[in-house]
Amino acid sequence: MTRRKSITESKQLVHQIFLVTQCRYQHAGMTLLMATAREKVDVKRITCPEDIQATPVSYGNRLVVVPVPRNEPRVAARAEMYLWRQELLQLSGDIPILPCVILGDPRGKGGYRSLPEQTPVEVLRDVLTEVLLHPDKSVKLRRIALQSRVCRVLSPLQEEILAGTLAGETVVDMAKRLNITPRGVFSGRTALMNKLGLKNRLSLMALKPEIT
């Protein structure tokens, strides 16, 4: 008499990596690398946290990988925006708390696992596989970090300043439109950069959409 298989046994165990990138070549490289892992891994290319919510859950664990290259300020700024948005959605319960590995930014805080940009590919593959197989520790650290975070939601004024800045509006024009002083614009811009995790105004301007 043959033993009846459980649901998880009858389904193929496939883990998911959500790679935050707009680069198809980077996605292809990560896919090829993880194809050599000891576990079956499906690498998904995403650009916003909502993409995770829209992806069907597989019979396996999930992991977010966020490249933050030092020599590419536009990519790094977008990565910081992604992390900020992800954190807000996790705090609100709209998306689950998943393990998250940062590539290229040795922050070592926020409950994130971080790896240097020059990490050998075999080491990168093995670390990502290990996190996928044992996600509980990473999830616990992220949950603790989120509980200790102050509110990072932008105020209506900060949202207006962000939109105006990215649209190329001058500080004087922005102050007139918002009926505040130029100093108020500078103060609001500094506050929103701190909430977004951006280091300076150049990082903020790197968020401007590319003109094609």
Backbone as ProteinMPNN parsed JSONL, in Angstrom:
{"seq_chain_A": "MTRRKSITESKQLVHQIFLVTQCRYQHAGMTLLMATAREKVDVKRITCPEDIQATPVSYGNRLVVVPVPRNEPRVAARAEMYLWRQELLQLSGDIPILPCVILGDPRGKGGYRSLPEQTPVEVLRDVLTEVLLHPDKSVKLRRIALQSRVCRVLSPLQEEILAGTLAGETVVDMAKRLNITPRGVFSGRTALMNKLGLKNRLSLMALKPEIT", "coords_chain_A": {"N_chain_A": [[0.855, -1.199, 0.0], [0.682, 2.11, -0.973], [1.99, 5.142, 0.365], [-0.001, 7.972, 1.0], [0.55, 11.037, -0.529], [1.4, 14.206, 0.904], [0.085, 17.572, 0.575], [2.177, 19.425, 0.218], [4.19, 17.748, -0.562], [3.268, 16.76, -2.961], [3.33, 18.948, -4.519], [5.731, 20.929, -6.268], [8.492, 22.214, -4.572], [9.22, 25.496, -4.653], [11.174, 28.282, -4.233], [11.017, 31.882, -3.899], [12.652, 34.747, -5.132], [12.565, 38.178, -4.914], [13.779, 40.521, -6.882], [14.781, 43.766, -6.75], [14.887, 45.81, -9.253], [15.357, 47.634, -12.323], [16.734, 46.716, -14.353], [17.096, 44.466, -16.908], [19.243, 42.83, -17.515], [20.556, 42.497, -15.103], [18.633, 41.074, -13.758], [18.579, 38.774, -15.352], [21.159, 37.82, -14.854], [21.03, 37.242, -12.086], [19.116, 35.26, -12.166], [20.417, 33.218, -13.607], [22.499, 32.698, -11.826], [21.141, 31.759, -9.501], [20.084, 29.494, -10.533], [21.993, 27.622, -10.19], [21.866, 26.992, -7.566], [21.325, 24.922, -4.635], [18.694, 24.574, -4.144], [15.481, 24.949, -5.705], [14.811, 27.962, -7.25], [12.869, 30.75, -8.048], [13.363, 33.69, -9.699], [12.083, 36.852, -9.452], [11.559, 39.92, -11.112], [11.097, 43.078, -9.798], [9.742, 46.395, -9.208], [8.378, 47.852, -7.346], [6.938, 47.59, -4.035], [4.308, 46.694, -4.168], [4.272, 44.898, -6.232], [4.987, 42.49, -5.126], [2.759, 41.739, -3.679], [1.053, 41.25, -5.772], [2.002, 38.956, -6.876], [1.55, 35.503, -7.258], [1.648, 33.239, -4.503], [4.168, 30.843, -3.96], [4.979, 27.328, -3.359], [7.012, 27.556, -1.187], [9.651, 29.54, 0.325], [10.058, 33.153, 0.583], [12.005, 35.974, -0.515], [13.391, 39.235, -0.454], [15.556, 41.089, -2.495], [17.649, 43.818, -2.626], [19.511, 45.821, -4.599], [21.88, 48.341, -3.909], [23.767, 50.286, -5.321], [26.792, 52.057, -4.881], [28.044, 53.7, -6.757], [26.097, 54.48, -8.498], [23.989, 56.785, -8.319], [21.283, 57.315, -9.037], [20.055, 54.797, -9.181], [20.541, 53.938, -6.569], [19.07, 55.828, -5.106], [16.463, 55.254, -5.927], [16.287, 52.714, -4.862], [16.321, 53.276, -2.125], [13.897, 54.613, -1.953], [12.219, 52.506, -2.55], [12.638, 50.824, -0.303], [11.663, 52.476, 1.705], [8.945, 52.698, 0.968], [8.214, 50.009, 1.111], [8.526, 49.542, 3.831], [6.503, 51.151, 4.952], [4.203, 49.885, 3.945], [4.459, 47.401, 5.14], [4.241, 48.093, 7.829], [1.593, 48.911, 7.871], [0.381, 46.545, 7.38], [-0.292, 45.75, 4.86], [1.388, 44.343, 3.176], [3.313, 41.329, 3.655], [5.88, 40.805, 6.183], [8.946, 40.208, 4.978], [12.099, 38.419, 4.616], [14.935, 40.451, 3.893], [17.565, 41.344, 1.836], [20.272, 43.494, 1.45], [22.241, 44.657, -1.162], [25.382, 45.966, -1.546], [25.284, 48.128, 0.194], [26.527, 48.666, 3.158], [24.83, 48.893, 5.598], [23.903, 47.595, 7.915], [21.78, 47.857, 9.7], [18.355, 48.368, 10.758], [17.367, 45.847, 10.641], [18.138, 44.562, 8.371], [19.871, 42.247, 6.324], [23.067, 42.66, 4.999], [25.285, 42.822, 2.195], [28.524, 43.241, 0.722], [29.213, 44.982, -2.403], [31.118, 43.677, -3.946], [30.926, 40.996, -3.378], [31.764, 37.598, -3.834], [30.256, 35.614, -6.406], [29.531, 32.964, -5.837], [29.431, 32.976, -3.068], [27.424, 34.847, -2.665], [25.238, 33.491, -3.823], [25.049, 31.291, -2.051], [24.527, 32.529, 0.404], [22.053, 33.809, -0.083], [20.503, 31.544, -0.582], [20.645, 30.291, 1.905], [19.279, 32.147, 3.516], [16.763, 31.954, 2.384], [16.1, 29.323, 3.057], [16.066, 29.43, 5.816], [14.266, 31.582, 7.006], [13.195, 32.66, 9.338], [14.761, 33.954, 11.366], [15.632, 36.32, 10.092], [13.167, 37.534, 9.54], [12.234, 37.965, 12.125], [14.109, 39.851, 13.081], [13.544, 41.998, 11.369], [10.919, 42.532, 12.135], [11.25, 43.394, 14.772], [12.772, 45.681, 14.282], [10.932, 47.244, 12.845], [8.999, 47.731, 14.784], [10.278, 49.528, 16.383], [10.516, 51.783, 14.889], [10.1, 55.246, 14.097], [7.362, 57.278, 12.909], [7.28, 57.395, 9.42], [5.758, 58.445, 7.464], [4.999, 60.725, 4.906], [4.075, 64.108, 5.353], [1.207, 66.064, 4.158], [2.241, 68.55, 3.248], [4.963, 67.929, 2.887], [4.716, 66.045, 0.85], [3.851, 67.692, -1.22], [6.099, 69.334, -1.516], [8.0, 67.439, -2.29], [6.895, 66.584, -4.757], [6.975, 69.011, -6.172], [9.727, 69.536, -6.189], [10.75, 67.362, -7.688], [9.56, 67.956, -10.05], [11.001, 70.067, -10.919], [10.544, 72.573, -9.94], [11.298, 75.821, -8.664], [12.631, 76.905, -5.477], [11.648, 79.371, -4.628], [9.327, 79.709, -6.238], [7.912, 77.494, -5.366], [7.52, 78.124, -2.681], [5.824, 80.325, -2.923], [3.575, 79.139, -4.131], [2.779, 77.316, -2.174], [2.327, 78.947, -0.105], [4.202, 79.502, 1.923], [7.354, 80.256, 3.563], [10.577, 80.498, 1.868], [12.453, 79.329, 3.557], [10.843, 77.547, 4.906], [10.334, 75.731, 2.866], [12.893, 74.629, 2.477], [13.239, 73.469, 4.999], [11.138, 71.6, 5.058], [11.926, 69.995, 2.937], [14.322, 68.887, 3.86], [13.337, 67.384, 5.988], [11.711, 65.504, 4.659], [13.606, 64.154, 3.152], [15.062, 62.891, 5.146], [13.126, 61.102, 6.073], [12.799, 59.517, 3.831], [15.228, 58.32, 3.689], [17.274, 59.382, 2.215], [20.465, 60.707, 1.416], [21.329, 63.277, 0.607], [20.572, 66.295, -1.323], [21.203, 65.736, -3.944], [20.757, 63.015, -4.134], [18.02, 63.078, -3.827], [17.234, 64.459, -6.17], [17.966, 62.579, -7.977], [15.835, 60.946, -8.169], [14.198, 61.938, -10.07], [12.268, 61.388, -12.996], [13.647, 59.829, -15.914], [14.283, 61.535, -18.963], [13.216, 60.635, -22.062]], "CA_chain_A": [[0.0, 0.0, 0.0], [1.522, 3.304, -1.085], [1.642, 6.229, 1.291], [-0.619, 9.114, 0.353], [1.417, 12.205, -0.444], [0.81, 15.429, 1.419], [-0.035, 18.635, -0.439], [3.485, 20.002, -0.056], [5.004, 16.752, -1.255], [2.776, 16.598, -4.323], [3.689, 20.16, -5.238], [7.171, 21.154, -6.316], [8.899, 23.298, -3.688], [9.921, 26.545, -5.39], [11.34, 29.515, -3.477], [10.942, 33.087, -4.725], [13.461, 35.926, -4.836], [12.089, 39.397, -5.554], [14.93, 41.377, -7.134], [14.327, 45.129, -7.014], [15.725, 46.38, -10.297], [14.749, 47.901, -13.622], [17.7, 46.202, -15.329], [16.818, 43.09, -17.326], [20.491, 42.063, -17.488], [20.789, 42.133, -13.709], [17.67, 40.012, -13.474], [19.038, 37.562, -16.039], [22.328, 37.324, -14.143], [20.601, 36.63, -10.827], [18.398, 34.019, -12.512], [21.433, 32.218, -13.952], [23.228, 32.353, -10.599], [20.322, 30.946, -8.599], [19.821, 28.201, -11.177], [23.025, 26.703, -9.709], [21.666, 26.776, -6.132], [20.904, 23.565, -4.286], [17.236, 24.602, -4.073], [14.86, 25.559, -6.872], [14.484, 29.348, -6.933], [12.316, 31.561, -9.129], [13.745, 35.091, -9.48], [11.125, 37.8, -10.013], [12.033, 41.311, -11.186], [10.051, 44.003, -9.367], [10.161, 47.791, -9.041], [7.671, 48.436, -6.213], [6.493, 46.534, -3.111], [3.001, 46.165, -4.566], [4.496, 43.77, -7.135], [5.03, 41.277, -4.302], [1.375, 41.41, -3.364], [0.388, 40.789, -6.993], [2.624, 37.702, -7.325], [1.012, 34.313, -6.568], [2.556, 32.608, -3.545], [4.603, 29.506, -4.361], [5.213, 26.385, -2.26], [8.378, 27.784, -0.761], [9.847, 30.786, 1.039], [10.261, 34.329, -0.257], [13.093, 36.85, -0.098], [13.561, 40.461, -1.24], [16.951, 41.484, -2.672], [17.662, 45.213, -3.077], [20.83, 46.37, -4.908], [22.049, 49.771, -3.64], [25.136, 50.544, -5.777], [27.334, 53.35, -4.465], [28.457, 54.518, -7.899], [24.929, 54.771, -9.334], [23.097, 57.501, -7.401], [19.875, 57.202, -9.416], [19.6, 53.469, -8.776], [20.572, 53.896, -5.11], [17.955, 56.628, -4.597], [15.242, 54.485, -6.155], [16.293, 51.608, -3.901], [15.913, 53.837, -0.837], [12.457, 54.862, -2.051], [11.563, 51.193, -2.458], [12.691, 50.366, 1.084], [10.75, 53.329, 2.467], [7.585, 52.298, 0.631], [8.012, 48.66, 1.643], [8.379, 49.642, 5.277], [5.176, 51.691, 5.246], [3.198, 48.855, 3.652], [4.586, 46.355, 6.159], [3.69, 48.628, 9.075], [0.137, 48.96, 7.745], [-0.114, 45.189, 7.221], [-0.724, 45.521, 3.478], [2.235, 43.285, 2.638], [3.945, 40.607, 4.757], [7.28, 41.089, 6.502], [9.783, 39.185, 4.368], [13.533, 38.648, 4.718], [15.387, 41.423, 2.891], [19.022, 41.436, 1.768], [20.741, 44.683, 0.743], [23.507, 44.441, -1.863], [26.167, 47.157, -1.858], [25.168, 49.174, 1.207], [26.797, 48.011, 4.453], [24.158, 49.656, 6.646], [23.899, 46.809, 9.134], [20.75, 48.309, 10.627], [17.011, 48.21, 10.221], [17.026, 44.446, 10.522], [18.488, 44.074, 7.038], [21.144, 41.57, 6.064], [23.726, 43.399, 3.932], [26.469, 42.22, 1.596], [29.279, 44.178, -0.116], [28.996, 44.857, -3.848], [32.096, 42.772, -4.538], [30.782, 39.639, -2.847], [31.869, 36.554, -4.867], [28.931, 35.129, -6.794], [29.212, 31.717, -5.136], [29.058, 33.349, -1.697], [26.11, 35.48, -2.772], [24.259, 32.422, -4.043], [24.885, 30.472, -0.847], [23.89, 33.346, 1.448], [20.642, 33.965, -0.431], [19.869, 30.244, -0.39], [20.536, 30.054, 3.344], [18.198, 33.002, 4.03], [15.511, 31.361, 1.907], [15.823, 28.093, 3.799], [15.869, 29.741, 7.235], [13.855, 32.991, 7.009], [12.599, 33.092, 10.601], [15.624, 34.901, 12.072], [15.588, 37.602, 9.379], [11.832, 38.107, 9.734], [12.168, 38.421, 13.512], [14.892, 41.083, 13.184], [12.794, 43.047, 10.687], [9.742, 42.865, 12.942], [11.745, 44.186, 15.899], [13.172, 46.975, 13.746], [9.729, 47.994, 12.488], [8.323, 48.141, 16.007], [11.011, 50.638, 16.995], [10.62, 52.879, 13.939], [9.192, 56.381, 14.203], [6.518, 57.427, 11.726], [7.99, 57.895, 8.25], [4.777, 58.873, 6.467], [5.159, 62.126, 4.531], [2.921, 64.981, 5.581], [0.731, 66.655, 2.901], [3.177, 69.581, 2.809], [6.166, 67.261, 2.392], [4.382, 65.45, -0.439], [3.832, 68.789, -2.192], [7.489, 69.754, -1.736], [8.627, 66.37, -3.062], [6.388, 66.649, -6.127], [7.496, 70.223, -6.791], [11.17, 69.374, -6.396], [10.977, 66.426, -8.79], [9.06, 68.595, -11.269], [11.933, 71.12, -11.285], [10.059, 73.865, -9.451], [12.268, 76.507, -7.826], [12.232, 77.069, -4.081], [10.835, 80.591, -4.538], [8.002, 79.426, -6.809], [7.249, 76.529, -4.498], [7.108, 78.839, -1.477], [4.653, 81.139, -3.273], [2.436, 78.252, -4.38], [2.364, 76.671, -0.928], [2.091, 80.021, 0.873], [5.152, 79.397, 3.024], [8.611, 80.937, 3.272], [11.612, 79.619, 1.305], [13.039, 78.541, 4.65], [9.914, 76.452, 5.157], [10.557, 74.738, 1.818], [14.145, 73.944, 2.797], [13.019, 72.647, 6.189], [10.3, 70.468, 4.669], [12.697, 69.11, 2.062], [15.253, 68.154, 4.712], [12.567, 66.402, 6.756], [11.26, 64.389, 3.811], [14.786, 63.359, 2.783], [15.36, 62.031, 6.292], [12.137, 60.032, 6.108], [13.024, 58.62, 2.697], [16.534, 57.682, 3.81], [18.177, 59.954, 1.214], [21.583, 61.343, 2.097], [21.474, 64.673, 0.243], [19.658, 66.758, -2.363], [21.539, 65.04, -5.195], [20.029, 61.738, -4.097], [16.615, 63.397, -4.063], [17.063, 64.794, -7.574], [18.16, 61.352, -8.765], [14.535, 60.294, -8.313], [13.471, 62.518, -11.202], [12.168, 60.443, -14.117], [14.535, 60.093, -17.04], [13.647, 62.065, -20.16], [13.589, 59.809, -23.21]], "C_chain_A": [[0.883, 1.238, 0.0], [1.032, 4.396, -0.146], [1.071, 7.399, 0.513], [0.253, 10.345, 0.555], [0.661, 13.393, 0.134], [0.767, 16.466, 0.317], [1.334, 19.191, -0.802], [4.386, 19.03, -0.785], [4.582, 16.614, -2.706], [3.078, 17.821, -5.178], [5.207, 20.342, -5.21], [7.52, 22.377, -5.465], [9.745, 24.3, -4.477], [9.964, 27.8, -4.534], [11.304, 30.704, -4.443], [11.894, 34.162, -4.211], [12.871, 37.101, -5.621], [13.277, 40.36, -5.673], [14.44, 42.757, -7.544], [15.28, 45.792, -8.009], [14.899, 46.654, -11.545], [15.605, 47.316, -14.741], [17.412, 44.73, -15.661], [18.074, 42.222, -17.256], [20.817, 41.624, -16.061], [19.851, 41.004, -13.291], [18.105, 38.694, -14.107], [20.235, 36.954, -15.325], [21.969, 36.641, -12.837], [19.88, 35.31, -11.086], [19.381, 32.893, -12.829], [22.189, 31.761, -12.703], [22.407, 31.414, -9.723], [19.912, 29.618, -9.23], [20.843, 27.16, -10.745], [22.896, 26.419, -8.207], [21.168, 25.364, -5.867], [19.394, 23.445, -4.123], [16.696, 25.27, -5.343], [14.356, 26.952, -6.496], [13.986, 30.057, -8.19], [12.608, 33.019, -8.828], [12.766, 36.011, -10.211], [11.731, 39.203, -10.015], [10.883, 42.24, -10.821], [10.621, 45.414, -9.241], [9.454, 48.471, -7.876], [7.156, 47.308, -5.32], [5.155, 45.914, -3.5], [3.134, 44.984, -5.515], [4.525, 42.439, -6.37], [3.611, 40.79, -4.024], [0.652, 40.812, -4.575], [0.933, 39.457, -7.5], [2.05, 36.515, -6.556], [2.066, 33.671, -5.666], [2.881, 31.196, -4.012], [4.712, 28.608, -3.134], [6.682, 26.467, -1.86], [8.453, 29.098, -0.016], [10.154, 31.918, 0.066], [11.291, 35.261, 0.358], [13.149, 38.055, -1.03], [15.048, 40.806, -1.285], [16.976, 42.879, -3.297], [19.097, 45.674, -3.34], [20.847, 47.876, -4.637], [23.485, 50.14, -4.026], [25.61, 51.949, -5.419], [27.622, 54.27, -5.643], [27.319, 54.809, -8.871], [23.871, 55.46, -8.479], [21.618, 57.388, -7.755], [19.304, 55.856, -8.947], [19.526, 53.377, -7.251], [19.394, 54.665, -4.508], [16.63, 55.893, -4.776], [15.136, 53.302, -5.195], [15.846, 52.093, -2.524], [14.412, 54.123, -0.829], [11.675, 53.555, -1.937], [11.51, 50.735, -1.004], [11.743, 51.169, 1.968], [9.306, 52.894, 2.241], [7.263, 50.912, 1.204], [7.76, 48.698, 3.148], [6.993, 50.153, 5.664], [4.092, 50.635, 5.04], [3.263, 47.699, 4.651], [4.011, 46.818, 7.493], [2.165, 48.656, 9.052], [-0.472, 47.571, 7.588], [-0.576, 44.862, 5.813], [0.13, 44.476, 2.772], [2.939, 42.601, 3.807], [5.389, 41.069, 4.99], [8.118, 39.929, 5.97], [11.251, 39.456, 4.663], [13.977, 39.588, 3.597], [16.902, 41.537, 2.967], [19.397, 42.649, 0.913], [22.097, 44.381, 0.12], [24.196, 45.779, -2.127], [26.096, 48.263, -0.844], [25.343, 48.541, 2.583], [26.163, 48.742, 5.625], [24.124, 48.899, 7.966], [22.89, 47.278, 10.163], [19.389, 48.114, 9.977], [16.589, 46.764, 10.069], [17.332, 43.857, 9.167], [19.815, 43.32, 7.066], [21.8, 42.312, 4.9], [24.997, 42.691, 3.483], [27.19, 43.253, 0.74], [29.005, 43.942, -1.605], [29.907, 43.805, -4.469], [32.04, 41.359, -3.961], [30.905, 38.616, -3.971], [30.507, 35.924, -5.145], [28.547, 33.84, -6.071], [28.774, 31.995, -3.704], [27.672, 33.981, -1.692], [25.015, 34.43, -2.927], [23.99, 31.642, -2.765], [24.206, 31.246, 0.282], [22.399, 33.5, 1.17], [19.874, 32.654, -0.229], [19.647, 29.96, 1.091], [19.403, 30.884, 3.955], [16.843, 32.446, 3.606], [15.118, 30.128, 2.723], [15.504, 28.353, 5.269], [15.479, 31.213, 7.394], [13.44, 33.533, 8.376], [13.437, 34.144, 11.33], [15.566, 36.274, 11.432], [14.248, 38.306, 9.573], [11.698, 38.668, 11.146], [12.925, 39.741, 13.683], [14.169, 42.248, 12.519], [11.595, 43.477, 11.519], [10.137, 43.728, 14.139], [12.108, 45.59, 15.437], [11.96, 47.841, 13.419], [9.003, 48.51, 13.723], [8.987, 49.358, 16.649], [11.093, 51.861, 16.088], [9.638, 53.993, 14.274], [8.432, 56.506, 12.887], [7.31, 58.051, 10.574], [7.03, 58.292, 7.127], [4.993, 60.359, 6.177], [3.883, 62.901, 4.845], [2.443, 65.523, 4.231], [1.679, 67.725, 2.352], [4.442, 68.957, 2.222], [5.913, 66.595, 1.041], [4.371, 66.512, -1.537], [5.253, 69.238, -2.529], [8.234, 68.711, -2.563], [8.2, 66.444, -4.524], [6.942, 67.861, -6.855], [8.971, 70.115, -7.105], [11.452, 68.482, -7.597], [10.476, 66.989, -10.119], [9.956, 69.737, -11.716], [11.511, 72.502, -10.833], [11.1, 74.5, -8.535], [11.722, 76.656, -6.407], [11.318, 78.281, -3.935], [9.415, 80.341, -5.059], [7.21, 78.467, -5.933], [6.715, 77.212, -3.24], [5.856, 79.683, -1.746], [3.414, 80.256, -3.445], [1.881, 77.661, -3.096], [2.087, 77.672, 0.191], [2.931, 79.83, 2.13], [6.418, 80.149, 2.646], [9.582, 79.975, 2.589], [12.282, 78.762, 2.37], [12.149, 77.352, 4.993], [10.051, 75.337, 4.128], [11.811, 73.932, 2.117], [13.963, 72.997, 3.983], [12.197, 71.41, 5.851], [11.051, 69.477, 3.808], [13.695, 68.284, 2.871], [14.529, 67.05, 5.481], [12.147, 65.225, 5.892], [12.438, 63.53, 3.35], [15.178, 62.421, 3.913], [14.393, 60.855, 6.362], [12.364, 59.016, 4.991], [14.362, 57.899, 2.774], [17.537, 58.196, 2.789], [19.237, 60.81, 1.9], [21.691, 62.835, 1.818], [20.523, 65.03, -0.894], [19.953, 66.088, -3.702], [20.826, 63.691, -5.271], [18.546, 61.968, -4.365], [16.361, 63.67, -5.544], [17.255, 63.573, -8.47], [16.853, 60.597, -8.957], [13.748, 60.829, -9.497], [13.415, 61.518, -12.346], [13.085, 60.834, -15.256], [13.726, 60.584, -18.239], [14.137, 61.275, -21.356], [13.016, 60.395, -24.483]], "O_chain_A": [[1.735, 1.398, 0.874], [-0.164, 4.55, 0.099], [1.609, 7.774, -0.529], [0.648, 10.657, 1.679], [-0.534, 13.572, -0.102], [1.342, 16.268, -0.753], [1.629, 19.408, -1.977], [5.259, 19.446, -1.547], [5.415, 16.382, -3.583], [3.084, 17.745, -6.407], [5.875, 19.957, -4.25], [6.92, 23.441, -5.618], [10.851, 23.982, -4.913], [8.922, 28.328, -4.148], [11.53, 30.552, -5.643], [11.939, 34.45, -3.015], [12.7, 37.024, -6.837], [13.719, 40.939, -4.68], [13.764, 42.905, -8.562], [16.35, 46.271, -7.634], [13.884, 46.003, -11.796], [15.256, 47.405, -15.919], [17.481, 43.864, -14.789], [17.992, 41.026, -16.974], [21.296, 40.512, -15.841], [20.242, 40.095, -12.558], [18.013, 37.634, -13.487], [20.334, 35.734, -15.195], [22.522, 35.593, -12.505], [20.018, 34.358, -10.317], [19.206, 31.76, -12.381], [22.482, 30.575, -12.547], [22.912, 30.393, -9.255], [19.443, 28.718, -8.533], [20.614, 25.96, -10.901], [23.713, 25.694, -7.639], [20.654, 24.695, -6.764], [18.871, 22.341, -3.979], [17.391, 26.067, -5.973], [13.579, 27.111, -5.554], [14.601, 29.973, -9.253], [12.153, 33.541, -7.81], [12.64, 35.954, -11.434], [12.343, 39.621, -9.032], [9.823, 42.203, -11.446], [11.837, 45.598, -9.175], [9.869, 49.549, -7.45], [6.957, 46.189, -5.793], [4.895, 44.748, -3.2], [2.228, 44.155, -5.606], [4.137, 41.399, -6.901], [3.308, 39.6, -4.12], [-0.242, 39.979, -4.429], [0.391, 38.887, -8.447], [2.061, 36.519, -5.325], [3.236, 33.578, -6.035], [1.993, 30.443, -4.411], [4.557, 29.071, -2.004], [7.478, 25.575, -2.151], [7.422, 29.714, 0.252], [10.465, 31.69, -1.103], [11.438, 35.335, 1.578], [12.977, 37.921, -2.242], [15.722, 40.817, -0.255], [16.399, 43.101, -4.362], [19.84, 45.899, -2.385], [19.953, 48.602, -5.071], [24.334, 50.292, -3.148], [24.889, 52.922, -5.639], [27.461, 55.486, -5.537], [27.558, 55.332, -9.959], [22.961, 54.806, -7.969], [20.776, 57.366, -6.857], [18.209, 55.795, -8.387], [18.579, 52.816, -6.701], [18.791, 54.223, -3.53], [15.779, 55.908, -3.887], [14.043, 52.933, -4.767], [15.088, 51.41, -1.836], [13.738, 53.904, 0.178], [10.615, 53.501, -1.313], [10.46, 50.307, -0.524], [11.1, 50.621, 2.864], [8.538, 52.737, 3.19], [6.168, 50.684, 1.718], [6.901, 47.985, 3.668], [6.38, 49.64, 6.601], [3.178, 50.505, 5.854], [2.241, 47.091, 4.969], [3.374, 46.042, 8.205], [1.519, 48.451, 10.079], [-1.692, 47.418, 7.652], [-1.185, 43.816, 5.586], [-0.35, 43.796, 1.865], [3.144, 43.226, 4.848], [6.024, 41.645, 4.107], [8.011, 38.804, 6.457], [11.623, 40.598, 4.934], [13.455, 39.524, 2.484], [17.459, 41.797, 4.034], [18.903, 42.81, -0.204], [23.003, 43.901, 0.802], [23.664, 46.625, -2.845], [26.79, 49.267, -0.999], [24.407, 47.944, 3.115], [26.863, 49.166, 6.545], [24.298, 49.499, 9.027], [23.108, 47.12, 11.364], [19.285, 47.746, 8.806], [15.569, 46.475, 9.443], [16.848, 42.775, 8.835], [20.756, 43.717, 7.753], [21.134, 42.569, 3.897], [25.688, 42.05, 4.275], [26.535, 44.068, 0.09], [28.616, 42.847, -2.012], [29.513, 43.119, -5.412], [33.014, 40.612, -4.054], [30.213, 38.746, -4.981], [29.706, 35.727, -4.232], [27.381, 33.64, -5.73], [27.867, 31.345, -3.184], [26.848, 33.689, -0.826], [23.993, 34.479, -2.243], [22.838, 31.363, -2.433], [23.404, 30.686, 1.029], [21.576, 33.344, 2.072], [18.735, 32.659, 0.237], [18.596, 29.452, 1.485], [18.657, 30.395, 4.804], [15.887, 32.466, 4.382], [13.944, 29.925, 3.035], [14.764, 27.594, 5.894], [16.286, 32.011, 7.87], [13.344, 34.747, 8.55], [12.893, 35.116, 11.853], [15.463, 37.284, 12.128], [14.198, 39.524, 9.75], [11.111, 39.732, 11.338], [12.438, 40.65, 14.356], [14.177, 43.362, 13.041], [11.29, 44.667, 11.596], [9.437, 44.682, 14.478], [11.796, 46.572, 16.11], [11.965, 49.042, 13.689], [8.451, 49.611, 13.705], [8.342, 50.122, 17.367], [11.678, 52.873, 16.473], [8.503, 53.74, 14.679], [8.815, 55.913, 11.879], [7.931, 59.102, 10.734], [7.443, 58.455, 5.978], [5.151, 61.157, 7.101], [2.771, 62.419, 4.633], [3.186, 65.456, 3.252], [1.899, 67.803, 1.144], [4.935, 69.402, 1.186], [6.795, 66.58, 0.182], [4.829, 66.262, -2.652], [5.57, 69.492, -3.691], [9.017, 69.066, -3.444], [9.036, 66.375, -5.424], [7.337, 67.764, -8.017], [9.42, 70.55, -8.165], [12.297, 68.807, -8.431], [10.911, 66.556, -11.186], [9.72, 70.326, -12.771], [12.063, 73.501, -11.294], [11.718, 73.811, -7.723], [10.519, 76.547, -6.171], [10.329, 78.231, -3.205], [8.432, 80.709, -4.415], [5.997, 78.607, -5.776], [5.608, 76.924, -2.787], [4.949, 79.751, -0.916], [2.334, 80.593, -2.959], [0.669, 77.519, -2.939], [1.668, 77.299, 1.287], [2.442, 79.976, 3.25], [6.538, 80.63, 1.52], [9.431, 78.76, 2.716], [12.637, 77.611, 2.118], [12.644, 76.277, 5.33], [9.907, 74.158, 4.451], [11.806, 72.704, 2.024], [14.463, 71.873, 3.976], [12.512, 70.306, 6.296], [10.851, 68.268, 3.92], [13.888, 67.101, 2.59], [15.03, 65.934, 5.612], [12.215, 64.077, 6.33], [12.294, 62.32, 3.176], [15.582, 61.285, 3.669], [14.798, 59.736, 6.676], [12.151, 57.817, 5.171], [14.608, 56.966, 2.008], [18.539, 57.535, 2.517], [18.944, 61.544, 2.843], [22.102, 63.592, 2.697], [19.765, 64.185, -1.371], [19.044, 65.894, -4.509], [20.354, 63.282, -6.332], [17.894, 61.169, -5.036], [15.388, 63.172, -6.11], [16.758, 63.542, -9.596], [16.764, 59.71, -9.805], [12.74, 60.242, -9.889], [14.415, 60.862, -12.638], [13.281, 62.018, -15.533], [12.621, 60.105, -18.494], [15.335, 61.244, -21.638], [13.219, 59.842, -25.564]]}, "name": "protein", "num_of_chains": 1, "seq": "MTRRKSITESKQLVHQIFLVTQCRYQHAGMTLLMATAREKVDVKRITCPEDIQATPVSYGNRLVVVPVPRNEPRVAARAEMYLWRQELLQLSGDIPILPCVILGDPRGKGGYRSLPEQTPVEVLRDVLTEVLLHPDKSVKLRRIALQSRVCRVLSPLQEEILAGTLAGETVVDMAKRLNITPRGVFSGRTALMNKLGLKNRLSLMALKPEIT"}
